[in-house]
Amino acid sequence: MSDTPELGNVLAFDFGERRVGVAVGALQLRLAHPLTTLTVRSDAERIAQVAPLVGEWEPVLFVVGRPAHSDGRAHELAGRCERFARRLTATFRVPAVLVDETLSSHAAALSLAEAGVRGRRQGEMIDQVAAQHILQSYFDSAHAAA
C-alpha cells in the first residue's frame, strides 16, 4: 500500500453492464458516501460519464469492485471490471485498485431496507450504495494494513 496516496478523494465503482454505481470518500476521513448511478450502453459512454465526476472530485485513486462467486471462482464480469479499471487509469492518469465486491449488492440492499428504502426507490439507489460498501471495505482494509 506504499504507492497509495494518503490524502485526497477516492471514487469507487460498482461495475455493471448497464448501470455503474459510484461512491466517493476522502482518504484522510476513510468514510464512503454513495454518489450517483450511471446508466450506460457502452464502454465509451461509461468513460464519458465518469469524466465530469473526475473533474468535480479530482480523485487521487479509483477503487473498482471485482466480483467473485461465493466459492472464490472469478465471476463472469471480473475481466470486464479489470479492463474498466485499466481504462480509468489510462484515460485519467489516476491509479486504480480492484477490491473484492462479493455480497456488496446484498449488503447494499440490507442497508437500504434498514433505512426504510424499499421497492422501486431501492432499485434506483442500490448500485451507488453497493459502490459505497466497496469503498468502505477498501478503507477498512487499508486502515487495518496501515
Helices and strands as residue ranges (DSSP letters): E 9-14, E 19-26, E 31-39, H 43-57, E 59-66, H 78-92, E 96-100, H 104-114, H 119-145
